[in-house]
Amino acid sequence: MKTEEKSVNNKKLIPFWVIERALEGDIQAINKILKHYEGYIAKLSVRKMYDEYGCVHYCVDETLRRRLETKLIKTIMGFKIVR
């Protein structure tokens, strides 16, 4: 039986079973959550850089991106489901 993913404003939500497995420490589930938020994290990690000629360039700060991913993983592991 295939479970349909719910969506809010045409954005897919992470299925509950994935969240449960991530809380249990399942690496694949954690990676699925990271993949879900990949675009948002990249957007938050964009920094304005200037080259030697003063031209503006926007690029993803990889250090900041990894810090945000690490914070997300720590938050996942500390999350408690209340039923």
N, CA, C and O atoms as a GROMACS GRO file, in nm:
protein
  332
    1MET      N    1   0.085  -0.116   0.000
    1MET     CA    2   0.000   0.000   0.000
    1MET      C    3   0.090   0.124   0.000
    1MET      O    4   0.180   0.136   0.083
    2LYS      N    5   0.065   0.213  -0.093
    2LYS     CA    6   0.145   0.334  -0.105
    2LYS      C    7   0.083   0.445  -0.021
    2LYS      O    8  -0.037   0.471  -0.028
    3THR      N    9   0.166   0.510   0.059
    3THR     CA   10   0.121   0.621   0.141
    3THR      C   11   0.138   0.750   0.063
    3THR      O   12   0.247   0.778   0.012
    4GLU      N   13   0.031   0.828   0.054
    4GLU     CA   14   0.040   0.955  -0.016
    4GLU      C   15   0.103   1.059   0.076
    4GLU      O   16   0.076   1.063   0.196
    5GLU      N   17   0.188   1.142   0.016
    5GLU     CA   18   0.249   1.249   0.093
    5GLU      C   19   0.157   1.370   0.092
    5GLU      O   20   0.108   1.411  -0.013
    6LYS      N   21   0.135   1.426   0.208
    6LYS     CA   22   0.052   1.546   0.217
    6LYS      C   23   0.132   1.666   0.171
    6LYS      O   24   0.255   1.666   0.178
    7SER      N   25   0.062   1.766   0.124
    7SER     CA   26   0.132   1.888   0.083
    7SER      C   27   0.058   2.010   0.135
    7SER      O   28  -0.065   2.010   0.148
    8VAL      N   29   0.134   2.111   0.165
    8VAL     CA   30   0.081   2.239   0.209
    8VAL      C   31   0.135   2.343   0.112
    8VAL      O   32   0.257   2.359   0.098
    9ASN      N   33   0.045   2.414   0.046
    9ASN     CA   34   0.086   2.513  -0.053
    9ASN      C   35   0.180   2.452  -0.158
    9ASN      O   36   0.279   2.513  -0.196
   10ASN      N   37   0.148   2.331  -0.204
   10ASN     CA   38   0.224   2.259  -0.305
   10ASN      C   39   0.365   2.221  -0.260
   10ASN      O   40   0.450   2.193  -0.344
   11LYS      N   41   0.392   2.220  -0.131
   11LYS     CA   42   0.520   2.176  -0.078
   11LYS      C   43   0.499   2.045  -0.005
   11LYS      O   44   0.412   2.035   0.082
   12LYS      N   45   0.577   1.946  -0.040
   12LYS     CA   46   0.561   1.815   0.023
   12LYS      C   47   0.613   1.818   0.166
   12LYS      O   48   0.714   1.881   0.196
   13LEU      N   49   0.541   1.748   0.253
   13LEU     CA   50   0.582   1.735   0.392
   13LEU      C   51   0.661   1.606   0.408
   13LEU      O   52   0.645   1.511   0.331
   14ILE      N   53   0.745   1.603   0.508
   14ILE     CA   54   0.820   1.482   0.538
   14ILE      C   55   0.724   1.384   0.604
   14ILE      O   56   0.656   1.420   0.701
   15PRO      N   57   0.717   1.260   0.554
   15PRO     CA   58   0.626   1.162   0.616
   15PRO      C   59   0.664   1.137   0.763
   15PRO      O   60   0.780   1.143   0.801
   16PHE      N   61   0.562   1.109   0.842
   16PHE     CA   62   0.582   1.088   0.986
   16PHE      C   63   0.676   0.972   1.014
   16PHE      O   64   0.757   0.978   1.107
   17TRP      N   65   0.665   0.865   0.934
   17TRP     CA   66   0.750   0.748   0.958
   17TRP      C   67   0.897   0.781   0.938
   17TRP      O   68   0.983   0.722   1.002
   18VAL      N   69   0.927   0.875   0.849
   18VAL     CA   70   1.067   0.916   0.827
   18VAL      C   71   1.118   0.988   0.952
   18VAL      O   72   1.231   0.966   0.995
   19ILE      N   73   1.035   1.074   1.008
   19ILE     CA   74   1.073   1.146   1.130
   19ILE      C   75   1.097   1.048   1.244
   19ILE      O   76   1.194   1.060   1.318
   20GLU      N   77   1.008   0.950   1.259
   20GLU     CA   78   1.023   0.850   1.364
   20GLU      C   79   1.155   0.774   1.349
   20GLU      O   80   1.227   0.754   1.447
   21ARG      N   81   1.185   0.732   1.228
   21ARG     CA   82   1.309   0.657   1.205
   21ARG      C   83   1.432   0.744   1.227
   21ARG      O   84   1.534   0.696   1.276
   22ALA      N   85   1.423   0.871   1.190
   22ALA     CA   86   1.535   0.962   1.213
   22ALA      C   87   1.562   0.978   1.362
   22ALA      O   88   1.677   0.985   1.404
   23LEU      N   89   1.455   0.982   1.442
   23LEU     CA   90   1.470   0.993   1.587
   23LEU      C   91   1.536   0.869   1.646
   23LEU      O   92   1.602   0.876   1.750
   24GLU      N   93   1.518   0.755   1.579
   24GLU     CA   94   1.581   0.631   1.624
   24GLU      C   95   1.726   0.623   1.579
   24GLU      O   96   1.798   0.531   1.618
   25GLY      N   97   1.770   0.719   1.497
   25GLY     CA   98   1.909   0.722   1.453
   25GLY      C   99   1.933   0.662   1.316
   25GLY      O  100   2.048   0.640   1.278
   26ASP      N  101   1.827   0.635   1.240
   26ASP     CA  102   1.841   0.579   1.106
   26ASP      C  103   1.907   0.682   1.013
   26ASP      O  104   1.851   0.789   0.989
   27ILE      N  105   2.025   0.649   0.962
   27ILE     CA  106   2.103   0.741   0.879
   27ILE      C  107   2.030   0.777   0.751
   27ILE      O  108   2.033   0.892   0.708
   28GLN      N  109   1.964   0.680   0.689
   28GLN     CA  110   1.891   0.708   0.564
   28GLN      C  111   1.777   0.806   0.588
   28GLN      O  112   1.751   0.892   0.504
   29ALA      N  113   1.709   0.794   0.699
   29ALA     CA  114   1.599   0.886   0.731
   29ALA      C  115   1.652   1.026   0.758
   29ALA      O  116   1.593   1.125   0.715
   30ILE      N  117   1.764   1.034   0.828
   30ILE     CA  118   1.825   1.166   0.853
   30ILE      C  119   1.868   1.229   0.721
   30ILE      O  120   1.847   1.349   0.700
   31ASN      N  121   1.926   1.150   0.633
   31ASN     CA  122   1.966   1.202   0.501
   31ASN      C  123   1.845   1.248   0.420
   31ASN      O  124   1.854   1.345   0.345
   32LYS      N  125   1.734   1.178   0.434
   32LYS     CA  126   1.612   1.218   0.364
   32LYS      C  127   1.563   1.354   0.414
   32LYS      O  128   1.518   1.437   0.334
   33ILE      N  129   1.571   1.377   0.543
   33ILE     CA  130   1.532   1.506   0.600
   33ILE      C  131   1.628   1.615   0.554
   33ILE      O  132   1.586   1.725   0.519
   34LEU      N  133   1.758   1.585   0.555
   34LEU     CA  134   1.857   1.682   0.507
   34LEU      C  135   1.832   1.716   0.360
   34LEU      O  136   1.844   1.832   0.321
   35LYS      N  137   1.798   1.617   0.281
   35LYS     CA  138   1.769   1.640   0.139
   35LYS      C  139   1.646   1.729   0.124
   35LYS      O  140   1.641   1.814   0.035
   36HIS      N  141   1.547   1.708   0.210
   36HIS     CA  142   1.425   1.788   0.205
   36HIS      C  143   1.455   1.937   0.228
   36HIS      O  144   1.398   2.023   0.162
   37TYR      N  145   1.544   1.964   0.321
   37TYR     CA  146   1.578   2.103   0.356
   37TYR      C  147   1.701   2.156   0.283
   37TYR      O  148   1.746   2.267   0.312
   38GLU      N  149   1.754   2.080   0.190
   38GLU     CA  150   1.877   2.117   0.119
   38GLU      C  151   1.869   2.255   0.054
   38GLU      O  152   1.961   2.336   0.068
   39GLY      N  153   1.762   2.282  -0.017
   39GLY     CA  154   1.746   2.411  -0.085
   39GLY      C  155   1.736   2.527   0.012
   39GLY      O  156   1.795   2.633  -0.011
   40TYR      N  157   1.661   2.507   0.119
   40TYR     CA  158   1.644   2.612   0.220
   40TYR      C  159   1.777   2.643   0.288
   40TYR      O  160   1.812   2.760   0.310
   41ILE      N  161   1.852   2.538   0.322
   41ILE     CA  162   1.982   2.557   0.386
   41ILE      C  163   2.078   2.629   0.291
   41ILE      O  164   2.152   2.718   0.333
   42ALA      N  165   2.076   2.591   0.163
   42ALA     CA  166   2.162   2.658   0.065
   42ALA      C  167   2.126   2.805   0.052
   42ALA      O  168   2.214   2.891   0.042
   43LYS      N  169   1.997   2.834   0.054
   43LYS     CA  170   1.953   2.973   0.044
   43LYS      C  171   2.000   3.055   0.164
   43LYS      O  172   2.042   3.169   0.150
   44LEU      N  173   1.993   2.996   0.283
   44LEU     CA  174   2.040   3.065   0.403
   44LEU      C  175   2.191   3.082   0.404
   44LEU      O  176   2.243   3.170   0.472
   45SER      N  177   2.262   2.998   0.329
   45SER     CA  178   2.408   2.999   0.329
   45SER      C  179   2.470   3.089   0.223
   45SER      O  180   2.592   3.099   0.215
   46VAL      N  181   2.388   3.154   0.141
   46VAL     CA  182   2.442   3.239   0.034
   46VAL      C  183   2.502   3.365   0.094
   46VAL      O  184   2.442   3.432   0.178
   47ARG      N  185   2.623   3.396   0.048
   47ARG     CA  186   2.694   3.514   0.095
   47ARG      C  187   2.734   3.601  -0.025
   47ARG      O  188   2.761   3.550  -0.134
   48LYS      N  189   2.736   3.730  -0.001
   48LYS     CA  190   2.780   3.825  -0.104
   48LYS      C  191   2.932   3.838  -0.094
   48LYS      O  192   2.986   3.868   0.012
   49MET      N  193   2.999   3.814  -0.207
   49MET     CA  194   3.145   3.823  -0.212
   49MET      C  195   3.185   3.926  -0.317
   49MET      O  196   3.114   3.947  -0.415
   50TYR      N  197   3.299   3.988  -0.296
   50TYR     CA  198   3.353   4.083  -0.392
   50TYR      C  199   3.485   4.030  -0.445
   50TYR      O  200   3.569   3.983  -0.368
   51ASP      N  201   3.504   4.039  -0.577
   51ASP     CA  202   3.633   3.999  -0.633
   51ASP      C  203   3.730   4.117  -0.628
   51ASP      O  204   3.697   4.224  -0.578
   52GLU      N  205   3.850   4.096  -0.682
   52GLU     CA  206   3.953   4.200  -0.674
   52GLU      C  207   3.918   4.326  -0.753
   52GLU      O  208   3.980   4.431  -0.734
   53TYR      N  209   3.817   4.317  -0.841
   53TYR     CA  210   3.774   4.433  -0.920
   53TYR      C  211   3.651   4.501  -0.860
   53TYR      O  212   3.601   4.599  -0.916
   54GLY      N  213   3.603   4.450  -0.750
   54GLY     CA  214   3.488   4.510  -0.684
   54GLY      C  215   3.354   4.458  -0.734
   54GLY      O  216   3.249   4.508  -0.694
   55CYS      N  217   3.357   4.358  -0.821
   55CYS     CA  218   3.232   4.299  -0.872
   55CYS      C  219   3.171   4.209  -0.766
   55CYS      O  220   3.241   4.138  -0.693
   56VAL      N  221   3.040   4.213  -0.758
   56VAL     CA  222   2.968   4.133  -0.658
   56VAL      C  223   2.940   3.994  -0.714
   56VAL      O  224   2.898   3.978  -0.828
   57HIS      N  225   2.966   3.894  -0.632
   57HIS     CA  226   2.934   3.755  -0.664
   57HIS      C  227   2.863   3.694  -0.544
   57HIS      O  228   2.898   3.722  -0.430
   58TYR      N  229   2.765   3.611  -0.571
   58TYR     CA  230   2.694   3.541  -0.464
   58TYR      C  231   2.734   3.394  -0.471
   58TYR      O  232   2.731   3.333  -0.578
   59CYS      N  233   2.770   3.339  -0.358
   59CYS     CA  234   2.807   3.198  -0.355
   59CYS      C  235   2.765   3.137  -0.220
   59CYS      O  236   2.741   3.208  -0.123
   60VAL      N  237   2.757   3.006  -0.220
   60VAL     CA  238   2.719   2.933  -0.098
   60VAL      C  239   2.842   2.919  -0.010
   60VAL      O  240   2.946   2.869  -0.054
   61ASP      N  241   2.830   2.965   0.112
   61ASP     CA  242   2.936   2.950   0.212
   61ASP      C  243   2.927   2.807   0.265
   61ASP      O  244   2.838   2.775   0.343
   62GLU      N  245   3.020   2.722   0.221
   62GLU     CA  246   3.014   2.579   0.256
   62GLU      C  247   3.029   2.555   0.406
   62GLU      O  248   2.969   2.462   0.460
   63THR      N  249   3.106   2.638   0.473
   63THR     CA  250   3.122   2.623   0.618
   63THR      C  251   2.990   2.650   0.689
   63THR      O  252   2.949   2.575   0.778
   64LEU      N  253   2.923   2.756   0.650
   64LEU     CA  254   2.793   2.789   0.709
   64LEU      C  255   2.690   2.682   0.675
   64LEU      O  256   2.609   2.646   0.760
   65ARG      N  257   2.693   2.631   0.553
   65ARG     CA  258   2.599   2.526   0.512
   65ARG      C  259   2.616   2.402   0.600
   65ARG      O  260   2.517   2.345   0.647
   66ARG      N  261   2.740   2.361   0.623
   66ARG     CA  262   2.766   2.243   0.708
   66ARG      C  263   2.723   2.269   0.853
   66ARG      O  264   2.673   2.178   0.920
   67ARG      N  265   2.743   2.392   0.901
   67ARG     CA  266   2.701   2.425   1.038
   67ARG      C  267   2.550   2.415   1.051
   67ARG      O  268   2.499   2.363   1.151
   68LEU      N  269   2.477   2.464   0.950
   68LEU     CA  270   2.330   2.456   0.954
   68LEU      C  271   2.283   2.311   0.947
   68LEU      O  272   2.189   2.273   1.015
   69GLU      N  273   2.350   2.230   0.864
   69GLU     CA  274   2.314   2.088   0.856
   69GLU      C  275   2.339   2.019   0.990
   69GLU      O  276   2.258   1.938   1.035
   70THR      N  277   2.450   2.052   1.054
   70THR     CA  278   2.483   1.993   1.184
   70THR      C  279   2.380   2.033   1.289
   70THR      O  280   2.338   1.951   1.371
   71LYS      N  281   2.339   2.160   1.287
   71LYS     CA  282   2.236   2.206   1.381
   71LYS      C  283   2.104   2.133   1.358
   71LYS      O  284   2.035   2.097   1.453
   72LEU      N  285   2.070   2.110   1.232
   72LEU     CA  286   1.946   2.037   1.200
   72LEU      C  287   1.954   1.894   1.253
   72LEU      O  288   1.857   1.845   1.311
   73ILE      N  289   2.068   1.829   1.235
   73ILE     CA  290   2.084   1.691   1.284
   73ILE      C  291   2.074   1.689   1.437
   73ILE      O  292   2.008   1.600   1.492
   74LYS      N  293   2.137   1.783   1.504
   74LYS     CA  294   2.128   1.790   1.651
   74LYS      C  295   1.985   1.813   1.696
   74LYS      O  296   1.940   1.755   1.796
   75THR      N  297   1.912   1.896   1.623
   75THR     CA  298   1.772   1.923   1.657
   75THR      C  299   1.687   1.798   1.636
   75THR      O  300   1.599   1.769   1.717
   76ILE      N  301   1.713   1.726   1.528
   76ILE     CA  302   1.639   1.602   1.501
   76ILE      C  303   1.661   1.503   1.615
   76ILE      O  304   1.566   1.444   1.665
   77MET      N  305   1.787   1.487   1.657
   77MET     CA  306   1.818   1.389   1.761
   77MET      C  307   1.760   1.428   1.897
   77MET      O  308   1.737   1.342   1.982
   78GLY      N  309   1.736   1.557   1.919
   78GLY     CA  310   1.680   1.602   2.046
   78GLY      C  311   1.529   1.619   2.044
   78GLY      O  312   1.469   1.657   2.144
   79PHE      N  313   1.468   1.591   1.929
   79PHE     CA  314   1.324   1.611   1.911
   79PHE      C  315   1.246   1.504   1.986
   79PHE      O  316   1.284   1.387   1.984
   80LYS      N  317   1.140   1.543   2.051
   80LYS     CA  318   1.053   1.448   2.124
   80LYS      C  319   0.914   1.452   2.063
   80LYS      O  320   0.856   1.559   2.044
   81ILE      N  321   0.860   1.335   2.033
   81ILE     CA  322   0.724   1.324   1.980
   81ILE      C  323   0.630   1.304   2.098
   81ILE      O  324   0.646   1.212   2.178
   82VAL      N  325   0.531   1.391   2.107
   82VAL     CA  326   0.431   1.382   2.214
   82VAL      C  327   0.303   1.328   2.152
   82VAL      O  328   0.251   1.384   2.055
   83ARG      N  329   0.254   1.221   2.207
   83ARG     CA  330   0.131   1.160   2.153
   83ARG      C  331   0.018   1.173   2.250
   83ARG      O  332  -0.093   1.127   2.222
   0.00000   0.00000   0.00000
